Every structure is written in C-alpha cells, then in structure tokens.
Amino acid sequence: MILVNTDYISGKELETLCLVKGSTIQSKNLGKDILQALKSLIGGELKAYNEMMDEARALATKRMVLEAEKLGSDGIVNIRYASSAIMQNAAEVIAYGTAVKFK
C-alpha cells in the first residue's frame, strides 16, 4: 500500500476508487491530565499529549488503510489529517484520502 499526500503516484496510472477514512477519539488518564495541567501553568512541551496525538494519528491511519485494503486498493492519495476537541481532554483525529488502484 502506497500512501502519499499528493494527488498522484510517480510512474503510476491511477483509477480512483473512493474516499476512505479512519478515525479515533483519544484521551489520557486522570493522572496524566493533572500532571499536564500543572505543566501548562509553567509552560513547555506537554509530552503526554504529544504521545497521545501521535498514537491517535497512527491508529487513524491504520484504520484508513484497512478500509482501503477491503476495496482492493493499491494506494491512497491526497491523504489529510484533521483533529478536533470532542470534550475537555479528549480529541478526535481523522485521516482521510482517496483510495486508488493501479491501471
């Protein structure tokens, strides 16, 4: 499976299948939330939340790829990511793109 954020794959002629997506909603446990809230008072990187978002992006990408594989896709083009707050200390991450098959 080839994953790109461009609308083409070099050297390949593509047949468009459809939009595919994967998403997840993540939060950290109460202990981590309290520690990160204290850290935000003094400033600096909130590493636990960075890790959470990295995990969320990886899981959303994996789910998108699984959806594309079910369609017999050879790749996904125009991959994009979006995130939004669902509630305090919880975020949704969605990965989406166009599933394609090589001609």
mmCIF file of the C-alpha atoms, coordinates in Angstrom:
data_MODEL
# 
_entry.id   MODEL 
# 
loop_
_atom_site.group_PDB 
_atom_site.id 
_atom_site.type_symbol 
_atom_site.label_atom_id 
_atom_site.label_alt_id 
_atom_site.label_comp_id 
_atom_site.label_asym_id 
_atom_site.label_entity_id 
_atom_site.label_seq_id 
_atom_site.pdbx_PDB_ins_code 
_atom_site.Cartn_x 
_atom_site.Cartn_y 
_atom_site.Cartn_z 
_atom_site.occupancy 
_atom_site.B_iso_or_equiv 
_atom_site.pdbx_formal_charge 
_atom_site.auth_seq_id 
_atom_site.auth_comp_id 
_atom_site.auth_asym_id 
_atom_site.auth_atom_id 
_atom_site.pdbx_PDB_model_num 
ATOM 1   C CA . MET A 1 1   ? 0.000   0.000  0.000   1.00 0.00 ? 1   MET A CA 1 
ATOM 2   C CA . ILE A 1 2   ? 1.453   3.320  -1.090  1.00 0.00 ? 2   ILE A CA 1 
ATOM 3   C CA . LEU A 1 3   ? 0.397   6.341  0.984   1.00 0.00 ? 3   LEU A CA 1 
ATOM 4   C CA . VAL A 1 4   ? 1.016   9.869  -0.331  1.00 0.00 ? 4   VAL A CA 1 
ATOM 5   C CA . ASN A 1 5   ? -0.263  13.374 0.308   1.00 0.00 ? 5   ASN A CA 1 
ATOM 6   C CA . THR A 1 6   ? -0.055  14.284 -3.394  1.00 0.00 ? 6   THR A CA 1 
ATOM 7   C CA . ASP A 1 7   ? -2.779  13.661 -5.983  1.00 0.00 ? 7   ASP A CA 1 
ATOM 8   C CA . TYR A 1 8   ? -0.579  11.262 -7.974  1.00 0.00 ? 8   TYR A CA 1 
ATOM 9   C CA . ILE A 1 9   ? 1.950   8.459  -7.533  1.00 0.00 ? 9   ILE A CA 1 
ATOM 10  C CA . SER A 1 10  ? 5.001   8.895  -9.747  1.00 0.00 ? 10  SER A CA 1 
ATOM 11  C CA . GLY A 1 11  ? 5.109   6.448  -12.634 1.00 0.00 ? 11  GLY A CA 1 
ATOM 12  C CA . LYS A 1 12  ? 1.637   5.029  -11.961 1.00 0.00 ? 12  LYS A CA 1 
ATOM 13  C CA . GLU A 1 13  ? -1.616  5.480  -13.842 1.00 0.00 ? 13  GLU A CA 1 
ATOM 14  C CA . LEU A 1 14  ? -4.422  5.554  -11.283 1.00 0.00 ? 14  LEU A CA 1 
ATOM 15  C CA . GLU A 1 15  ? -8.048  4.525  -11.187 1.00 0.00 ? 15  GLU A CA 1 
ATOM 16  C CA . THR A 1 16  ? -9.963  6.327  -8.446  1.00 0.00 ? 16  THR A CA 1 
ATOM 17  C CA . LEU A 1 17  ? -11.997 4.075  -6.156  1.00 0.00 ? 17  LEU A CA 1 
ATOM 18  C CA . CYS A 1 18  ? -13.484 6.256  -3.399  1.00 0.00 ? 18  CYS A CA 1 
ATOM 19  C CA . LEU A 1 19  ? -12.854 8.277  -0.267  1.00 0.00 ? 19  LEU A CA 1 
ATOM 20  C CA . VAL A 1 20  ? -11.504 6.255  2.647   1.00 0.00 ? 20  VAL A CA 1 
ATOM 21  C CA . LYS A 1 21  ? -11.123 7.383  6.233   1.00 0.00 ? 21  LYS A CA 1 
ATOM 22  C CA . GLY A 1 22  ? -10.125 6.274  9.662   1.00 0.00 ? 22  GLY A CA 1 
ATOM 23  C CA . SER A 1 23  ? -10.679 7.989  12.972  1.00 0.00 ? 23  SER A CA 1 
ATOM 24  C CA . THR A 1 24  ? -10.235 7.651  16.689  1.00 0.00 ? 24  THR A CA 1 
ATOM 25  C CA . ILE A 1 25  ? -11.034 9.611  19.825  1.00 0.00 ? 25  ILE A CA 1 
ATOM 26  C CA . GLN A 1 26  ? -8.282  9.626  22.429  1.00 0.00 ? 26  GLN A CA 1 
ATOM 27  C CA . SER A 1 27  ? -7.810  10.902 25.954  1.00 0.00 ? 27  SER A CA 1 
ATOM 28  C CA . LYS A 1 28  ? -5.243  10.450 28.684  1.00 0.00 ? 28  LYS A CA 1 
ATOM 29  C CA . ASN A 1 29  ? -5.977  9.087  32.134  1.00 0.00 ? 29  ASN A CA 1 
ATOM 30  C CA . LEU A 1 30  ? -6.815  11.410 35.005  1.00 0.00 ? 30  LEU A CA 1 
ATOM 31  C CA . GLY A 1 31  ? -3.307  11.246 36.485  1.00 0.00 ? 31  GLY A CA 1 
ATOM 32  C CA . LYS A 1 32  ? -1.695  12.333 33.215  1.00 0.00 ? 32  LYS A CA 1 
ATOM 33  C CA . ASP A 1 33  ? -4.322  15.072 32.770  1.00 0.00 ? 33  ASP A CA 1 
ATOM 34  C CA . ILE A 1 34  ? -3.500  16.518 36.197  1.00 0.00 ? 34  ILE A CA 1 
ATOM 35  C CA . LEU A 1 35  ? 0.253   16.411 35.536  1.00 0.00 ? 35  LEU A CA 1 
ATOM 36  C CA . GLN A 1 36  ? -0.179  18.053 32.131  1.00 0.00 ? 36  GLN A CA 1 
ATOM 37  C CA . ALA A 1 37  ? -2.425  20.750 33.609  1.00 0.00 ? 37  ALA A CA 1 
ATOM 38  C CA . LEU A 1 38  ? 0.294   21.572 36.152  1.00 0.00 ? 38  LEU A CA 1 
ATOM 39  C CA . LYS A 1 39  ? 2.903   21.598 33.378  1.00 0.00 ? 39  LYS A CA 1 
ATOM 40  C CA . SER A 1 40  ? 0.782   24.037 31.376  1.00 0.00 ? 40  SER A CA 1 
ATOM 41  C CA . LEU A 1 41  ? 0.998   26.520 34.264  1.00 0.00 ? 41  LEU A CA 1 
ATOM 42  C CA . ILE A 1 42  ? 4.783   26.773 33.965  1.00 0.00 ? 42  ILE A CA 1 
ATOM 43  C CA . GLY A 1 43  ? 4.964   26.326 30.198  1.00 0.00 ? 43  GLY A CA 1 
ATOM 44  C CA . GLY A 1 44  ? 6.811   23.926 27.985  1.00 0.00 ? 44  GLY A CA 1 
ATOM 45  C CA . GLU A 1 45  ? 6.011   20.889 25.903  1.00 0.00 ? 45  GLU A CA 1 
ATOM 46  C CA . LEU A 1 46  ? 3.147   18.665 27.044  1.00 0.00 ? 46  LEU A CA 1 
ATOM 47  C CA . LYS A 1 47  ? 4.814   15.362 26.157  1.00 0.00 ? 47  LYS A CA 1 
ATOM 48  C CA . ALA A 1 48  ? 1.978   13.098 27.280  1.00 0.00 ? 48  ALA A CA 1 
ATOM 49  C CA . TYR A 1 49  ? -0.402  14.890 24.909  1.00 0.00 ? 49  TYR A CA 1 
ATOM 50  C CA . ASN A 1 50  ? 2.145   14.744 22.081  1.00 0.00 ? 50  ASN A CA 1 
ATOM 51  C CA . GLU A 1 51  ? 2.353   10.979 22.599  1.00 0.00 ? 51  GLU A CA 1 
ATOM 52  C CA . MET A 1 52  ? -1.429  10.740 22.677  1.00 0.00 ? 52  MET A CA 1 
ATOM 53  C CA . MET A 1 53  ? -1.771  12.599 19.374  1.00 0.00 ? 53  MET A CA 1 
ATOM 54  C CA . ASP A 1 54  ? 0.985   10.515 17.743  1.00 0.00 ? 54  ASP A CA 1 
ATOM 55  C CA . GLU A 1 55  ? -0.842  7.345  18.805  1.00 0.00 ? 55  GLU A CA 1 
ATOM 56  C CA . ALA A 1 56  ? -4.142  8.751  17.556  1.00 0.00 ? 56  ALA A CA 1 
ATOM 57  C CA . ARG A 1 57  ? -2.701  9.656  14.132  1.00 0.00 ? 57  ARG A CA 1 
ATOM 58  C CA . ALA A 1 58  ? -1.139  6.190  13.791  1.00 0.00 ? 58  ALA A CA 1 
ATOM 59  C CA . LEU A 1 59  ? -4.414  4.464  14.711  1.00 0.00 ? 59  LEU A CA 1 
ATOM 60  C CA . ALA A 1 60  ? -6.480  6.669  12.377  1.00 0.00 ? 60  ALA A CA 1 
ATOM 61  C CA . THR A 1 61  ? -4.024  5.942  9.540   1.00 0.00 ? 61  THR A CA 1 
ATOM 62  C CA . LYS A 1 62  ? -4.176  2.200  10.235  1.00 0.00 ? 62  LYS A CA 1 
ATOM 63  C CA . ARG A 1 63  ? -7.987  2.245  10.121  1.00 0.00 ? 63  ARG A CA 1 
ATOM 64  C CA . MET A 1 64  ? -7.942  4.220  6.863   1.00 0.00 ? 64  MET A CA 1 
ATOM 65  C CA . VAL A 1 65  ? -5.550  1.692  5.306   1.00 0.00 ? 65  VAL A CA 1 
ATOM 66  C CA . LEU A 1 66  ? -7.727  -1.228 6.437   1.00 0.00 ? 66  LEU A CA 1 
ATOM 67  C CA . GLU A 1 67  ? -10.752 0.374  4.764   1.00 0.00 ? 67  GLU A CA 1 
ATOM 68  C CA . ALA A 1 68  ? -8.750  0.842  1.540   1.00 0.00 ? 68  ALA A CA 1 
ATOM 69  C CA . GLU A 1 69  ? -7.488  -2.756 1.624   1.00 0.00 ? 69  GLU A CA 1 
ATOM 70  C CA . LYS A 1 70  ? -11.070 -4.031 1.811   1.00 0.00 ? 70  LYS A CA 1 
ATOM 71  C CA . LEU A 1 71  ? -11.671 -2.254 -1.513  1.00 0.00 ? 71  LEU A CA 1 
ATOM 72  C CA . GLY A 1 72  ? -8.621  -3.877 -3.124  1.00 0.00 ? 72  GLY A CA 1 
ATOM 73  C CA . SER A 1 73  ? -6.798  -0.557 -3.247  1.00 0.00 ? 73  SER A CA 1 
ATOM 74  C CA . ASP A 1 74  ? -3.113  -0.324 -4.196  1.00 0.00 ? 74  ASP A CA 1 
ATOM 75  C CA . GLY A 1 75  ? -2.631  3.077  -2.601  1.00 0.00 ? 75  GLY A CA 1 
ATOM 76  C CA . ILE A 1 76  ? -4.153  6.169  -1.060  1.00 0.00 ? 76  ILE A CA 1 
ATOM 77  C CA . VAL A 1 77  ? -3.541  9.650  -2.483  1.00 0.00 ? 77  VAL A CA 1 
ATOM 78  C CA . ASN A 1 78  ? -4.302  13.122 -1.112  1.00 0.00 ? 78  ASN A CA 1 
ATOM 79  C CA . ILE A 1 79  ? -4.010  11.957 2.497   1.00 0.00 ? 79  ILE A CA 1 
ATOM 80  C CA . ARG A 1 80  ? -5.016  14.596 5.008   1.00 0.00 ? 80  ARG A CA 1 
ATOM 81  C CA . TYR A 1 81  ? -5.390  14.725 8.781   1.00 0.00 ? 81  TYR A CA 1 
ATOM 82  C CA . ALA A 1 82  ? -7.764  16.756 10.911  1.00 0.00 ? 82  ALA A CA 1 
ATOM 83  C CA . SER A 1 83  ? -8.338  16.939 14.639  1.00 0.00 ? 83  SER A CA 1 
ATOM 84  C CA . SER A 1 84  ? -10.910 18.474 16.891  1.00 0.00 ? 84  SER A CA 1 
ATOM 85  C CA . ALA A 1 85  ? -11.712 18.621 20.575  1.00 0.00 ? 85  ALA A CA 1 
ATOM 86  C CA . ILE A 1 86  ? -14.659 16.411 21.460  1.00 0.00 ? 86  ILE A CA 1 
ATOM 87  C CA . MET A 1 87  ? -14.715 17.327 25.130  1.00 0.00 ? 87  MET A CA 1 
ATOM 88  C CA . GLN A 1 88  ? -12.200 18.618 27.627  1.00 0.00 ? 88  GLN A CA 1 
ATOM 89  C CA . ASN A 1 89  ? -9.024  16.495 27.402  1.00 0.00 ? 89  ASN A CA 1 
ATOM 90  C CA . ALA A 1 90  ? -10.319 14.321 24.520  1.00 0.00 ? 90  ALA A CA 1 
ATOM 91  C CA . ALA A 1 91  ? -9.542  14.766 20.848  1.00 0.00 ? 91  ALA A CA 1 
ATOM 92  C CA . GLU A 1 92  ? -10.707 13.153 17.636  1.00 0.00 ? 92  GLU A CA 1 
ATOM 93  C CA . VAL A 1 93  ? -8.205  12.561 14.871  1.00 0.00 ? 93  VAL A CA 1 
ATOM 94  C CA . ILE A 1 94  ? -9.373  11.633 11.378  1.00 0.00 ? 94  ILE A CA 1 
ATOM 95  C CA . ALA A 1 95  ? -7.216  10.538 8.465   1.00 0.00 ? 95  ALA A CA 1 
ATOM 96  C CA . TYR A 1 96  ? -8.758  10.578 5.004   1.00 0.00 ? 96  TYR A CA 1 
ATOM 97  C CA . GLY A 1 97  ? -7.730  10.242 1.392   1.00 0.00 ? 97  GLY A CA 1 
ATOM 98  C CA . THR A 1 98  ? -8.683  8.779  -1.980  1.00 0.00 ? 98  THR A CA 1 
ATOM 99  C CA . ALA A 1 99  ? -8.232  5.039  -2.483  1.00 0.00 ? 99  ALA A CA 1 
ATOM 100 C CA . VAL A 1 100 ? -6.753  4.202  -5.880  1.00 0.00 ? 100 VAL A CA 1 
ATOM 101 C CA . LYS A 1 101 ? -5.959  1.138  -7.936  1.00 0.00 ? 101 LYS A CA 1 
ATOM 102 C CA . PHE A 1 102 ? -3.092  0.929  -10.423 1.00 0.00 ? 102 PHE A CA 1 
ATOM 103 C CA . LYS A 1 103 ? -4.130  0.524  -14.072 1.00 0.00 ? 103 LYS A CA 1 
# 
